[in-house]
Amino acid sequence: MANFNFNKVILGGRLTADPELKQTQSGIAVVSFSIAVNRRYSKNAAQQSETDFFNVTAWRQTAEFVSRYFKKGSSICVVGTIQNSTWTDQQNVKHYRTDIVADEVMFVDSRSESSVGDEAFAAPAFATPAGNAPKFEEIKTDDDLPF
């Protein structure tokens, strides 16, 4: 049997607070924020709704993008991975935490719905880690196509 491991999550929700950009001791940009995501379900033939809160961490250019263009209440789409942490405190109590590490973040609001301001939409619609951007070659005419 093949070994199959896959860890990918896509969440869409709203920021619960303004993201605050920080730097590690080595100068790497990092931002942590929380998003609220509504979850609907049926119970006794009635529609119910609950809100789940997810902790998200973004690094480097993605962190700078989030801190610059998003604020409390902004709609956001996060694509990333789930990461679990455990630690034991001084009273010997074990703690667990689940975070989302963002690989990409995207605007969700349309320009007219955004409360961020028009300057935000001069930015790209998403941010990805450096080096992963596709490289395109401009082709002038159909004669230049390789097929």
Secondary structure as the mmCIF struct_conf table of DSSP 4:
data_model
#
loop_
_struct_conf.conf_type_id
_struct_conf.id
_struct_conf.beg_label_comp_id
_struct_conf.beg_label_asym_id
_struct_conf.beg_label_seq_id
_struct_conf.end_label_comp_id
_struct_conf.end_label_asym_id
_struct_conf.end_label_seq_id
STRN STRN1 VAL A 9 LEU A 15
BEND BEND1 THR A 16 ALA A 17
STRN STRN2 GLU A 20 GLN A 23
TURN_TY1_P TURN_TY1_P1 GLN A 25 SER A 26
STRN STRN3 ALA A 29 LYS A 43
TURN_TY1_P TURN_TY1_P2 ASN A 44 ALA A 45
STRN STRN4 ALA A 46 TRP A 59
HELX_RH_AL_P HELX_RH_AL_P1 ARG A 60 TYR A 69
TURN_TY1_P TURN_TY1_P3 LYS A 72 GLY A 73
STRN STRN5 SER A 75 THR A 88
TURN_TY1_P TURN_TY1_P4 GLN A 90 GLN A 91
BEND BEND2 ASN A 92 ASN A 92
STRN STRN6 LYS A 94 PHE A 107
BEND BEND3 ASP A 109 ASP A 109
TURN_TY1_P TURN_TY1_P5 ARG A 111 GLU A 113
BEND BEND4 SER A 115 VAL A 116
HELX_RH_3T_P HELX_RH_3T_P1 ASP A 118 ALA A 122
BEND BEND5 ALA A 123 ALA A 123
BEND BEND6 ALA A 125 ALA A 125
STRN STRN7 PHE A 126 ALA A 127
TURN_TY1_P TURN_TY1_P6 ALA A 130 GLY A 131
BEND BEND7 ALA A 133 ALA A 133
BEND BEND8 THR A 141 THR A 141
HELX_RH_3T_P HELX_RH_3T_P2 ASP A 142 ASP A 144
#
